[in-house]
C-alpha cells in the first residue's frame, strides 16, 4: 500500500488502474467550489459518526460520486473560465503528452479531452525503486515501486502547460493545482468508467456520437 499527498492526503494501492480528472485554472468559481465543498464536508462528518463500517463505506463512495458529478456538471456547461483545450493545437499537445508517457510510466487505457478539463484512465507501471530514491530522495535501495499518480499528473501538467502557453502566447497558471483521482478496483468498474469518459462529449452536447469526438481514445486490449 502506498500513500501520497498534495493539498489533501491520498491513498494509492498498488495493482489497480486509476481514473483522473483535472481542469483548467478558474473553471469553477470559488463561491461555487466553496459551497459544494462545505456541503461535502458536512455530509462527510455525518457519515463518520455512523457505527457500521459497511454503511460508512457505502455512503462515502456515494457521496464522492455525487460530489464529482456536481463539479462535472459545472465543467460540462463551460460557463466559467477559459476553454483553451478547445483550441485544436492545444488539444494536440495534451494528446501527445498522454501518449508520450504510455508504456513508459503507465499503460494508457482511455482519455477524453474536453474544452476545459480532461479525463484520463491508466495503469501505473513499475519503476526501479533505486532510481526513484536517487531522483526523489537521493538514497539507495534495491526494491521496486511504481510511478506515483501525483507525479505522473504533475509531469503531464507541467509539460502540457508550458507548451500550451506558447501556443496561446500567454504566461501564468494553466491547470488547476488539485486533481480528482479514483482507484478502479475491478473490471466492471473499469468498463463503466471508460463508458463514462468516452460519452462525456456526447453528454456535454459537443457531438452526437462519441466516435465523432476527435479527442477520445481507448485501448481495446485492456478492455477485453
Residue pairs with C-beta under 8 A, 6 or more apart in sequence:
1 11
1 12
1 13
1 14
2 12
2 13
2 14
2 145
2 146
2 148
3 9
3 10
3 11
3 12
4 10
4 12
4 148
4 149
4 150
5 150
6 150
6 177
6 178
7 177
7 178
8 178
10 149
10 150
10 181
11 183
12 148
12 149
12 183
13 183
14 146
16 123
16 183
16 184
16 185
17 109
17 121
17 122
17 123
17 183
17 184
17 190
17 222
18 121
18 122
18 123
18 124
18 149
18 181
18 182
18 183
18 184
19 119
19 120
19 121
19 181
19 182
19 184
19 193
19 197
20 119
20 120
20 121
20 122
20 149
20 153
20 179
20 180
20 181
20 182
21 68
21 72
21 117
21 118
21 119
21 120
21 179
21 180
21 181
22 117
22 118
22 120
22 153
22 157
22 175
22 176
22 179
22 180
23 75
23 116
23 117
23 118
23 175
23 176
24 81
24 82
24 83
24 84
24 85
24 116
24 117
24 174
24 175
24 176
25 81
25 82
25 173
25 174
25 175
25 176
26 80
26 81
26 82
26 176
27 74
27 75
27 80
27 81
27 82
27 116
27 117
27 176
28 71
28 74
28 75
28 80
28 81
29 80
32 74
33 71
36 67
36 70
36 71
40 63
40 67
43 63
44 60
44 63
47 56
47 59
47 60
47 63
48 56
50 56
50 59
64 182
68 180
68 182
71 180
74 80
75 114
75 116
75 117
76 114
76 200
76 203
76 204
77 204
78 115
78 116
78 204
81 116
82 116
83 115
83 116
84 90
84 115
84 116
84 164
84 168
84 174
85 91
85 94
85 113
85 114
85 115
85 116
85 117
85 118
86 115
86 116
87 167
87 168
89 167
90 164
90 167
90 168
91 113
91 214
91 215
93 160
93 163
93 164
93 167
94 113
94 118
94 160
94 164
94 215
95 113
95 215
95 217
97 156
97 159
97 160
97 163
98 108
98 111
98 120
98 156
98 217
99 108
101 108
101 152
101 155
101 156
102 108
103 125
104 125
105 124
105 125
105 127
105 147
105 152
105 155
106 122
106 123
106 124
106 125
106 147
106 152
107 122
107 123
107 125
107 219
107 222
108 122
108 217
108 219
109 121
109 122
109 123
109 190
109 194
109 218
109 219
109 222
109 223
110 119
110 120
110 121
110 193
110 194
110 197
110 198
110 217
110 218
110 219
111 118
111 119
111 120
111 121
111 197
111 215
111 216
111 217
112 118
112 119
112 197
112 198
112 200
112 201
112 213
112 215
112 216
112 217
113 215
114 200
114 201
114 204
114 206
114 215
115 206
119 196
119 197
119 200
120 156
121 184
121 190
121 193
121 194
121 197
122 152
123 222
124 146
124 147
124 148
124 149
124 152
125 146
125 147
126 144
126 145
126 146
127 144
127 145
127 146
127 147
128 144
129 141
129 142
129 143
129 144
129 145
130 140
130 141
130 142
130 143
132 145
133 139
133 140
133 141
134 140
149 181
153 179
153 181
157 174
157 175
160 174
160 175
161 174
161 175
164 174
165 171
165 172
165 174
182 193
184 190
184 193
190 222
190 223
191 223
194 218
194 223
197 216
197 218
198 210
198 213
198 216
198 218
199 210
201 207
201 210
201 213
201 215
201 216
202 208
202 209
202 210
202 213
206 213
207 213
210 216
